[in-house]
Structure formats: structure tokens, C-alpha cells
Amino acid sequence: MVKTRSFPKYNYRAVWCNGKTLRFQHDDSKPILELEYPEFYDVKITDYCKGGCPWCYQDSTKRGLHYENCVEKINQFFGPMTANQRPFQVAIGGGEPTSHPDFENILKAFHDLGICPNFTTNGMFGEEVYQWASDYCGGVAISTHPQLDKHWKKAVTGFYYDDMVTNLHIIISDKESVNRFRSIYEGYHDLVSYFVFLPHMAMGRGKEKVIEWDYLCETLKAVGASKSIAFGANFYPYLLKTPDRFKMSIYEPEILSKYLVLEDDGSIYKSSFSHQPIQTGIFDEHTSKSTTCIT
């Protein structure tokens, strides 16, 4: 399937085909500006997770709650948008999104709107999730947390045999974490599409840590892995230090994406690492145009 979007006001046009996005400027001499209608949304559907990771920036726990009426909220928010306004795809997360009791219908809701659903998981899910992913999703991202090795490794194998586009999330901090990436890369580079680096964040349950950027770059060069690497938005300041080190397009974070939280009456943030919402009351029937903007 091929989809296109164009917003001349923001000097942006794009073509999406089989999960890959090609972006162009209307005026090559000017940058793409922050989009009013992002091409990608992170969508949070739950605070529940039984992984117990000590660095969880979302502070998700077994006591966390699943958000209610997610399908209705998805249709309320994205349904009125034109085909040009709707995002190409979304990444559904939490918490552990596969634990949501309405997860299959959430995937289907996006699929039926012509929006490609993807999701992030720690691998702690039932066998039915493989079929749901096959029916509706463009790809999955698997978090490679060390205490959950048996779960994420099983998930990688399962999705590989289902021919699902699979990326691995790798949290980077000290040299030990970089060495762990190298071990994972050597064992799984033939089974997945990309290794996505996320810097350890002092947020939620995460404590402050030094990011060994230079050591990471040296390791990537040593193993020849640069073509299968992607960087999370919070690595943007590091990439700017040496913009010629990696052959990739570097955009200012969050100009193409936003973070939608389906809790209660809904909020939108710049990203999942933002503390201050830019819109609230998304699903509050009493607010004008279903949104309240914060200035």
C-alpha cells in the first residue's frame, strides 16, 4: 500500500510504502517545519506492566490501570481527520500494551481507519498476539530488558517465523549496556530489521547515568552495524555533535510525531518524555472542538 501526505505550509510532503517513509521539502532550500498533523503518533493505552524494570521511565507497575474506551477514543480523535491529515502509522505502548483486554480491537480500530498500527512489547504475552499482529500490524518493537530475556527472545523467534517486521529496543547507558548490545547484535542481526537505541533517562524509576556515546560509536564501527541502527529522539543532541558520523537523515525531534495518552479525557505531549501536555481534554465532550490548547 502506498500513501501520501502533503502540507505546503510546513514545507512537507511524504510517501509511505510498506512501512518506509520518504520525506521531501516543497522548497529544498528550507527545512521541514513542525507538523500540525503529525505523520506518526505514540499512543499510550495502559499503565499496567509486570516487567518490574528498575529503569522504567513510565513507572509502570502491576498496580497500573488499563485505559477505558480506547476504541471509541481512537475513532473520536482520528476518525474526523482527512486521509491527508491522518498519520501513516502509530506505535502503541504503555505499560505493556498487549496486556490490555481490548488490545485486538484497538489494533483493528487503527487498521480500519487506514492507519498502520505497530506496538512495543517486552514479550510477556499470549500466543494469540502473534495472530493479531499478523492480521493488523506493520511491525513490532521488542524491548530487550535483561531480566526478561526468556520472554523477548521467544517473541523475536515467534515474529521471525511469522515474517513480521521486528525491531529491538536497546537502552544505552554505560559500557556494560553497550557490550550487551554487541552480544544481542551478534546473536540476532539476521532475525530483525533494526536495533533502536534509547538513552537511559533519569525519569520515572530511572536514575541518572552517563551515556557512553563515544564507546557506542566505536562499537558500532567495530561490528559494522551502522546500516541496521536507528536512534531514538533523545539521542538527537549526541548525533548533532558528529552529524557526519552516521549516514542518516537527522530531524529535530518531535516535529513529525506526537504522543497521545488515552487516559480519561486525553492529552497530547511533544513526546513520551515530556512532562507538560500541549493539549488536554481531547475526549472531553464539553470542550470546544474536543481539545483545549495550552499556551
Residue pairs with C-beta under 8 A, 6 or more apart in sequence:
1 17
1 18
2 15
2 16
2 17
3 15
3 16
3 17
3 83
3 88
3 114
4 13
4 14
4 15
4 16
4 84
5 12
5 13
5 14
5 16
5 37
5 39
5 84
5 88
6 12
6 13
6 14
6 26
6 84
7 13
7 35
7 36
7 37
7 84
8 26
9 33
10 32
10 33
10 34
10 35
10 36
11 25
11 26
11 27
11 30
11 31
11 32
11 33
12 23
12 24
12 25
12 26
12 32
12 33
12 35
13 23
13 24
13 25
13 26
14 21
14 22
14 23
14 24
14 39
14 88
15 21
15 22
15 24
16 22
16 39
16 88
16 89
19 89
19 116
19 138
19 139
19 165
21 39
21 88
23 32
23 249
23 256
25 31
25 32
32 251
32 255
32 256
33 255
34 254
34 255
35 255
35 256
37 81
37 84
37 85
37 86
37 87
38 87
38 256
38 257
38 258
39 87
39 88
39 89
39 256
39 257
40 87
40 88
40 89
40 90
40 91
40 256
40 257
41 87
41 90
41 91
41 257
41 258
41 259
41 260
42 90
42 91
42 93
42 257
42 258
42 259
42 260
42 271
42 272
43 74
43 90
43 91
43 92
43 93
43 259
43 260
43 261
43 262
44 58
44 67
44 93
44 94
44 95
44 259
44 260
44 261
44 262
44 263
44 272
45 66
45 67
45 70
45 92
45 93
45 94
45 95
45 97
45 100
45 103
45 106
45 262
46 60
46 64
46 65
46 66
46 67
46 94
46 95
46 96
46 97
46 99
46 100
47 58
47 60
47 61
47 64
47 65
47 66
47 67
47 94
47 95
47 263
48 60
48 61
48 62
48 63
48 64
48 65
48 66
48 94
48 95
48 96
48 99
48 100
49 56
49 58
49 60
49 61
49 62
49 64
49 94
49 95
49 96
49 99
49 122
50 62
50 96
50 99
50 124
51 60
51 96
51 122
51 124
51 145
51 147
51 148
52 61
52 62
52 147
53 145
53 147
53 148
53 205
54 205
54 206
55 171
55 200
55 201
55 204
55 205
55 206
55 207
56 204
56 205
56 206
57 201
57 203
57 204
57 205
57 206
57 272
57 273
58 94
58 95
58 204
58 272
59 204
59 205
60 94
60 95
60 96
64 94
64 95
66 95
66 99
66 100
66 101
66 102
67 73
67 100
67 261
67 262
67 263
67 264
70 100
70 102
70 106
70 109
70 262
71 102
71 105
71 106
71 109
73 262
73 266
73 282
73 283
74 106
74 109
74 110
74 113
74 262
75 109
75 113
76 283
76 290
77 260
77 266
77 282
77 283
77 290
78 86
78 87
78 110
78 113
78 115
79 113
83 114
86 113
86 114
86 115
87 115
88 115
88 116
89 115
89 116
89 117
89 118
89 138
90 110
90 115
90 116
90 117
90 118
91 118
91 119
91 120
91 141
92 106
92 107
92 110
92 117
92 118
92 119
92 120
93 119
93 120
93 272
94 100
96 121
96 122
96 124
96 125
97 103
97 106
97 119
97 120
97 121
98 119
98 121
98 124
98 125
98 126
98 129
99 124
99 125
100 106
103 129
103 132
104 128
104 132
106 117
107 117
107 119
107 132
107 133
107 135
107 136
107 137
108 135
108 136
110 116
110 117
110 136
111 117
111 135
111 136
116 137
116 138
117 136
117 137
117 138
118 137
118 138
118 139
118 140
118 141
119 133
119 137
119 140
119 141
120 140
120 141
120 142
120 143
120 169
121 129
121 140
121 141
121 142
121 143
121 155
122 142
122 143
122 145
122 148
122 151
122 152
123 142
123 143
123 148
123 151
123 152
123 153
123 154
123 155
123 156
124 148
124 151
125 155
130 158
130 159
130 162
130 164
133 140
133 159
133 162
133 164
134 162
134 164
137 164
138 165
139 164
139 165
139 166
139 167
139 193
140 155
140 159
140 164
140 165
140 166
140 167
141 166
141 167
141 168
141 169
141 196
142 152
142 155
142 156
142 159
142 166
142 167
142 168
142 169
143 152
143 168
143 169
143 171
144 152
144 168
144 169
144 170
144 184
145 152
145 171
146 180
152 168
156 166
156 168
156 188
156 191
156 192
157 191
159 166
160 166
160 191
160 192
165 193
166 191
166 192
166 193
167 192
167 193
167 194
167 195
167 196
167 230
168 184
168 188
168 192
168 194
168 195
168 196
169 196
169 198
170 177
170 180
170 181
170 184
170 195
170 196
170 197
170 198
171 177
171 198
171 199
171 200
172 178
172 181
172 197
172 198
172 199
172 200
172 211
172 212
172 216
173 199
173 200
173 209
173 210
173 211
173 212
174 209
174 210
174 212
175 212
175 215
177 200
177 212
178 212
178 215
178 216
178 219
179 219
181 195
181 197
181 216
181 219
182 219
182 223
184 195
185 195
185 223
185 225
186 223
189 195
189 225
189 228
192 228
193 228
194 228
194 229
194 230
195 225
195 228
195 229
195 230
196 229
196 230
196 231
196 232
197 216
197 229
197 230
197 231
197 232
197 235
198 232
198 234
198 235
199 211
199 232
199 234
199 235
199 238
200 206
200 209
200 211
201 234
201 273
202 208
202 209
203 273
211 238
213 238
213 241
217 242
217 245
220 226
220 229
226 246
226 247
229 246
231 238
231 239
231 246
231 248
233 253
233 254
233 257
233 271
233 273
234 253
234 273
236 250
236 252
236 253
239 245
239 246
239 250
240 250
243 250
253 270
253 271
254 270
254 271
257 271
258 268
258 269
258 270
258 271
258 278
259 268
259 269
259 270
259 271
259 272
259 274
260 266
260 267
260 268
260 282
261 267
261 268
261 269
262 283
264 283
265 280
265 281
265 282
265 283
265 284
266 280
266 281
266 282
266 283
266 284
267 277
267 279
267 280
267 281
267 282
268 277
268 278
268 279
268 280
268 282
269 276
269 277
269 278
270 278
276 294
277 294
278 293
278 294
279 291
279 292
279 293
279 294
280 291
280 292
280 294
281 287
281 290
281 291
281 292
282 290
282 291
283 290
284 290
284 292
